[in-house]
Amino acid sequence: MSVSLVSNAYLDDASSKIKSKPVPWEGYQRAGLVTPEDLALIKRIDRQSKAKTESLLLSDGQTYALLYLRLLKKLQGLDTMQYILVLIADALADHDERIPLFTRTAGSDPELPYSPLTRALDMQDEFMQLKSAQILTVLLCAEPRPLGPSQLHHFLGTLATMVQSHSPNKHDVGVQCLEALLARPECRQAVWAIPGIIAGLVEILKHKQGPQMCYQVAFCFWLLTFEQNIAEEINKKYDIIPLLTNVAQNAVKEKVIRVIVATFRNLVSKAPSANLPAMLVAQLLPYAKNLCGRKWTDDDIVEDVQYLRDELAANFQSLTTYDEYTSELASGHLSWSPVHESDDFWKENATKLNEKDYGQLKTLLQLLGDSQDPLVLAVAVHDIGQYVKHYERGKKIINDLGAKRRVMELMSHSDSDVRYRALVSVQQLVSQPWITA
């Protein structure tokens, strides 16, 4: 669980530059901010060779862990605080056995080790924020007891701003911190409670990242989906199934496909009814069949791909055409699949939209009102026309549910196909007779 758990080229380069700058320790002593004893300890380790530093940490590691954290808590100068963070990170680098030296400092001061690091996290300096996030992640991941809200909430709030920022370094460090923390179940629920983190991860994936970032974000989703409640809700809230399918289809690295397939397996095994419809609409079945025919270096991916293919195939074979339609509605991703333009389908199924208090019709109308996708709008407004054409009371129902106005608004939409489909539906609304009984 060393500092290399969260690595970043900018942090490495900046740390080297910070170590080369002198720190005015004597000035701090004259100002009464550093005791003579502290100064003596610092002088023993400051600017020494790696071998000498390692020897001192081996013999007096607990003393230096406490000293670093007390100085970080007490001193204000930005350059000095940066230097202390580098000293802490260097002490922890490749030395997991030193982590308890820092976590045990709570016995001397209950605010240690986390309060000074959290203060550093809040400073308006990118290095301070990223370096303290790196150190906090290492310490929190090594805690033997479950982490409580007081330890996590503030840090996770900062990680939310990092993954939503425009800084590539903040994205990189923020995602790596989450990747490490999400190995702990209590962290998964805490992260799920902060929508900004999930939304930020989704946006990162949408912007065509390199294979390593795609892998790390997908790894976060894989860990999150081990939780039952998250597996049930994550696609409904964040539409990740079509997004992850697209990332997998465009991936060149096997590890990216592997972790996405493993995520899909979690979604299917933990919440099939919530996720299989969206997977079928996203054309995941033919993709899974294609993956089964490939050669893989990892046996785990073979097993996961076969599981996914078999579950999707079994679900697909039991679907009626109306099931396919309701799956498409539930996913929110309407497209010109054959059912939409089939008169036979609408003659047979138009009245089914009325079942369960017009549940499916209301879903269709919600897409009509909320979607920004011209394809979804074109298909949805077309389906309204089909419903009215094939159900004698449809005109009144659409009017009663307040959807007629939205259909008419779409006649002036910027997309030509939406305008045309809306016009045809308005003609149905106007030409069909009123039946109120």
N, C-alpha and C positions, 0 to 999 in steps of 0.2 A: 504494500500500500504506500510506496514511496512517492516523492514529489513527481517522479516521471510518469505517474498515473495521469497527470494533466501536464502535457508538454506543449510548448508554443515557441516558435523561432523568435518572435518579437521579445518575449519574456527573457529568453536565453541571452539575446544580444544586449538588451537593456540592462540585465543583471551584471554582465561583464563590465559595462561602462560605469555602472554605479559603484562597483567594487574598486574601480581605479580612482575614484574621487576621495580626497582626504575628508575626514569628519572632525570637527573642532571639539574633541572630547574635553580638552583642558578648559576650554571656554565654558562648557556645560558645568564643569566642576566649580569654576569660579562663580558661576551664576547660582550655585547651590542646587542644580538639577541632577547632578551626579555625585555620589559620595566618593571619598578617596578609595574606599574598598572596591566600589564598582569600577572606578577608573583603573585600578590596578588589574582587575580581572580583564577588562577590555584590552588594556595594553599587552597583556600576555597573548591574546589571540588575534588582535587586529593586524591585518596585513602580514600574517605569517604564512609559511608554506603549507601546502595541503597536508603534508605528513605531520607537521607540528600541530596544526589545528585538529587533525584526527586524534592525535595523542592526548591533547587536552580534553577533547570531548569524551574520549574513552575513560579518562580518570575523573573528570569533573563535569560530566554531561548534565546532571541534574542542576548543578549550580549555574551553568550557562543557559540552560533552558529557562530557568526562573529569571535570570538577569535579562535576557533578550525580551521576554514578555513584559517585565516591569518597565524596562526602558521604552518599549513601544507604547505602553499605557501612559507614561509620564511625559515623554518628549513631544514637541509640536512641529519641529522643522521638517519640511517635506523630504529634503535630501537625506536627512538622518533616518527618518522613518523608512524610506526606501531601502537604505543600507541595512537596517535591522531586519526587514523582511527577507532580504537576500541572505543574511546570516542564518535566519531560521530555516529557510528553504535549503541552504547548503548543508546544514546540520542533519536535515531529514533525508537528503538525497541518497538513495540506495542504502538507507539504514532504517528499516522498519522498526528495529528494536529500540530506536530512540523516540518513537512516537509517544510511548508512555511517560517519558521524561517531561514532555510538554503537557500532556493531559493531567499528570499528577500535580501540576502547579496549583490546581484548584484547592489543594490542601493548605497552601500558604496564603492564597487570596481567592475567594469564591468568584471573583470576576475573571480570573484566568482559567483557561487560556483564551476564551472566546471573545470577551469584551473588547480587548485592544485590537484584535483582528477584525471584528465587526466595525469598529471605528475607522480602521484603515479602509475597509470595504466602502464606506460612505464618502470618502474623500473624492473630490472632483479631479482625480488624476488617474489616467488609464492604467499606468503601471501599478499604482497602489491597489486599485480595484482588482486587477487581474491576478496580481501576486498573492494578495490576501485570499482571494477566492481559491486559488491553487492550494494554499496551505490549509485553509478551512476544510476543504474537501478531504484532504488526507487525514486530518484529525477526526472529522466527523465519521468518516467511513471506518475508522479503527475503533470507535467507541464500542465497548462490549455490551452495553445495555441499549435498548431501543431509544431512539432519539425522540425528544418531546417537542411540542410546538414551539416552545421558547427558544430552543436551539436551532430550529429549522426556518421559522416563518420569515424572519428578516432576511436571511441568506437567500432563501428561495425567491423572495420578492426582488432581490438584486439580480438573481439569475434570470428572472422574467424580463427585466429591462435589458439585460445583456443579449438574450436570444432575439429580442425584438429590435435591437439597435441596428445601425447601418455600418458598424465597425466589424470588419472581418475577424479581427483579433478577439473581440468580445463574443462573436458567434462561436469561434473556435474554442475558447476557454469555457464559455458558458455551457456548450453542448457536452464537452468532456467532463465537466463537473457533474452535470445531470446524469451522464452515462454511468459514472461511478456511484453516485448517491442512490440511483434507482435500483441498484442491486439489493437495497434494504426495503422490505415491504412497507414499513412505516413511512418511508420517503415517497413511495409510489402514491399513497393516498394523500400525502401532503402536497405533492406536485399536482395531482389531479384537482385539488381544491383551488389551484391558481390558474385560471383560464389563460392568462397571458403567456404562460410557459408553453402550453400545448399549441396555442395559436401561433406563437413564435416559431416553434419547431415545424409546423405545417408550412408556414411562409418560407422558411429556409429551403425546404424540399421543393417548393413550387418554383424556386428561382434557379433551377438547373445547376446544382452544385457539383463539385468534383466527386469522384467515387468515395474518397475517405469521409467527407462530410455526409454524403448520402448514407453511408454505412453507419456512422455514429448516430445520426438522427433516427434511422430505422431501428437501431439497437435500443434506443430509448423507448420507442413504441413497443418493441418486443417485450421489454421488461415491464412496461406499464400494463400490457394485456395479460399478464399473469393474474391480475386482480379481476375477480368476477364482475364487479360493478363497472369497472372501466371497460372490460371487453364488451359488456352489454351496451354501453352508451357512446363509446368514442367515435364510431362511424356516424351515428345519428347526429352528433354534435359537430364533428370536424370533417366528415366526408373523406376519411383517410383511405378507404378501400380503392377507389379509382385512382387516387394520387399515388399510393404505393404500387399499384399495378403498373401504372405508367413508368414509374422510376425503375421497377424491375425489368420491364420490357426494353428499356433503353440502357440498362446497365451492362458494362463490359466485364466487371469484376464479379467472380463467383460469390465472394463473401457478401456482396450487396443483395444478390438474389437469395442467398441462403437465409439471411436474417429477415428478409421480407416474407419469404415462404414460411419461416418459423412463426412470424407474427400472425400470418393468416391462419396457421394451424391453431394458435391460441384462440383466435377469434371464433373459429368454427367449433372447437372442442368446448369452449366455455359458454358461448352464446350463439348457437347455430341459427335460431329463429331471427335474431337481430342482425345477423351478418350474411347468411347465405343468399338472401335475395339480392343484396347489393353486389355480391361477388358474381352472381350469374349475369346481372345487368352489365357489369364491368368486363364481361367476356373472359372471366378467369378460368372457366372450364377448358376452352380450347388452348389457352396459354399453359394450363397445368398439364394437359395432354402432351403439348409440345415439349415441356420441360422433362417429362418422363422419358422422352426419346433421346435426351442428351447424355453425354458422358460427364460424370462428376468426380472430383477428387475426394469429396467428403461424403461418407456414407449417410450422415445425418440428413443431408438435403434430399437424398434419394427416398428415404423413409417419409420425410415430411411432404415431398411432392406427390408421392403415391397416395398418402392419406388425404391430401387436399383434392386430388383428382377423384378419388373414390367417393368422398363425401359430396362433392359437387355433382358428380354424375348421378348418384342415387337421388339427390334432391331434384335434379333436372328432369329425370325420368318420371317422377311423380307429379310434375307440374302440368296443369291444364293451360290452355292459352290465356285464360283469365288470371290464373296464378302468375303467369309471366307478366301480364299487364300490371297486376298489383305490386309485383316485385319491382317493376320499373318505376311505378309511382312512389313506392316507399323509398327508393334510392334517390329520388329527385332528379335523376338523369334521364329525361325523356329523349328518345331519338326515333327516327322513322323506321322502327321495327314493323314487320308486316301487319300486326294486329290493328294499328292505328287507321290504316286505310282500307281495312276489310269490312265491307258492308255486312257480310255474314257474321263477323265477330260482334259488331254493334247491334245487329238484330237480336242476337242471342244473349248479349251481356249488358246492354245499356241499363236495364233495370237493377242489375247487381250493384251499381254504384250507389243505389239508395239504401243498401243494407246497413244495419248498425247506425241508424240515424244519419244516413247519407255520408258515412265515414270516408269512403273512397272519393266521392265527389268533392267533399270538403278538402281532401288532400290535393286533388287536382286544382281546385280553385286557389288554394294557398300557393301552389307553384305559379299559377297565373299572376298572383298578386306580388309575390316576393322575388321570383327569379330575375336575374339580370342577363341570363344567357338567351340570346335570340332563338337558338334551336329549341330550347325547352319551352319558351313562350309560343313559338310557332306550332309545336306539337300540341301543347296544352289548349291553346285557343281552337285548334282544329278539333280536338276531342270534345270540347264543349259543343261545337256545332253538330258533331255526330250524335252526342247524347240527346240534344234537342230534336234532331231529325228522327231518331229511332225510339224515343220515349214520349208518348203523347202529352204527358204533363210536364215534360222537361222545361218548356218555356217558362211556366209559372215558377218552378223550383229555382231555376237560375235567377229569375227576377227576385224571388223572395230571399235568396241568399246574397243578394246585392252584387252579383257578378256581371250583370248586363253592362253596367257602366264601365267596368274594367275592359270588357271585350271591345266596347266602342272606343275606348281610349287607345287601344292597340292599333286601330286603323290609321293612326298618325305616328306609329313607331318608326324609328330611324331605319330599321331593317325591312327590306322590301318583302321578304317572305312572311314575316310577321304581319305586315300590313295586309297582304293578300289573304292569308288564312283568317285574319280577324274580319275582313270584309265578307268572306264566305260564311263565317259563323253568324255575323250580324244579319245576313240575308236569311239564314235559317231561323233566327230569333224573331225576325219580322214576318216571315212568310208562314211559319207554323201556326196553326190555330190555337187560341187560348182554351185550355181545358182545366177547369178549376175544381171539378168534383173529385 
